[in-house]
Amino acid sequence: MNGAPCAWPVRLTAVAEADFRQILAWTSSRFGEKQARAYGETLSAALRALTAGPTIAGARARDDIGKGMYTLHVARQGRKGRHFVVFRAGRESDHGVIEVLRLLHDSMDLERHLRSDNEHG
């Protein structure tokens, strides 16, 4: 055993999965398939980074939009992007889990989009 910390599982809600697909469809229609694939990798890299847990560099606690909420901008480590990963950290038995709630454009009103989700859930 190398003593490395355990990875946090990252789970996307159905709404976050739909956001991902919609972002790629929009990018493809505006900028082409090649750019959509590249941006899909940018989004995926941000999601993979969350396996290190909610306190990774760039993650920001956002109790202003909800208790225990965090955001991570996808523009990181040399990658360009205009979306936020909105997530919360929780417990699943004895292990931490990252629940990705939304993937939202950075020009969107995060509070309004999350409030409408929470009213139905």
HELIX and SHEET records of a PDB file:
HELIX    1   1 ALA A   14  PHE A   31  1                                  18    
HELIX    2   2 GLU A   33  ALA A   49  1                                  17    
HELIX    3   3 LEU A   50  ALA A   52  5                                   3    
HELIX    4   4 LEU A  110  HIS A  120  1                                  11    
SHEET    1   A 5 VAL A  10  LEU A  12  0                                        
SHEET    2   A 5 HIS A  95  HIS A 105  1                                        
SHEET    3   A 5 HIS A  83  GLU A  92 -1                                        
SHEET    4   A 5 MET A  69  HIS A  73 -1                                        
SHEET    5   A 5 ARG A  60  ALA A  61 -1                                        
END                                                                             
